[in-house]
Amino acid sequence: MFCYVYIWSVIIKSVALKKLRYVTLGCLFAYSVLRFGLKYNTVFYRYDNILLFNYEDEAQRRGTFNRYKNLFDK
C-alpha cells in the first residue's frame, strides 16, 4: 500500500500539462475511493460507537458476524 504513494507521485510528476495532471489526479482519487469503498463496505467494517443512536450491543454484533461469516472467508 505504501508503494502506491511513490508510484502515484511518479505518475503525476511525469504528466507535463497542468490540466492533464489534475485529470490524472482526479482519476487516481476516484480509483482509490472506489477500490477502498467497495472492499471495506461490508458488515465487518461497520463502525459502531456507544455515542451513536444505532448502537448494537455485543450479542447483536455476534449474531451479525455469525450470519455473514461466509463473506469473510472469501
N, C-alpha and C positions, 0 to 999 in steps of 0.2 A: 504494500500500500504506500510506503514511503517513496518507492521508485516512481510512482505516478507524479509526485510533486516535481521531481527532477525532469522526467520525460515531458510533462506538460509545459514546464518553463522553457525547455529547449524548443519545443514546437512553437510556442507563442513568440519567442525571440526570433525564430527563423522566418516568420511571416514579415514581409517587408512593408506592405501597405498598412497604414494605421487603421483604416476602416475594416480591412480584411482581418486584422488582428483582433478587433472587437467581435467580429463574427465568429472567429475561431474560438475565442474565449467564451462566447455565449454557447457555442456548440459543446464545448467541453463541460461547461456548467450544467447544461441540460442533460448531457450524458451521465454525469455524476449524480444528479438528482434522481434521474430515472433508475439508475443502477442500484443506488442505495435505498431508494424509496421502495422499489419492488422486492429487494432482497430482505429488508427488515420490516416489511409490512405484514407481519403475522401476529398471532395472539401471544407468542412467546416474547415479543419485544414491546408489548404494550406497557406503557408507563402507568403506574398506579401509585397514588400518594394518599395519605390519610386526610390531607387538606382539600383534596378534590371531592366533588359531590358524588361521583360514581365509584367510590372506593369499594373494592372487593376484599373480603376477608380471606384468610388462608384456605379455608375449606372450598370456597368458590374458585379460587385460583388453582387449587389442586385438581378440582373437577374439570376445569377448562383445560389444564395441561393433560390430564388423562384422556380427555375426549379427542384432543388434537395431537397426541404424541406421535402418530404415524406421519405427520407432516415434518416432524423434527428429524426423523430417520432418513429423509431424502437427501 
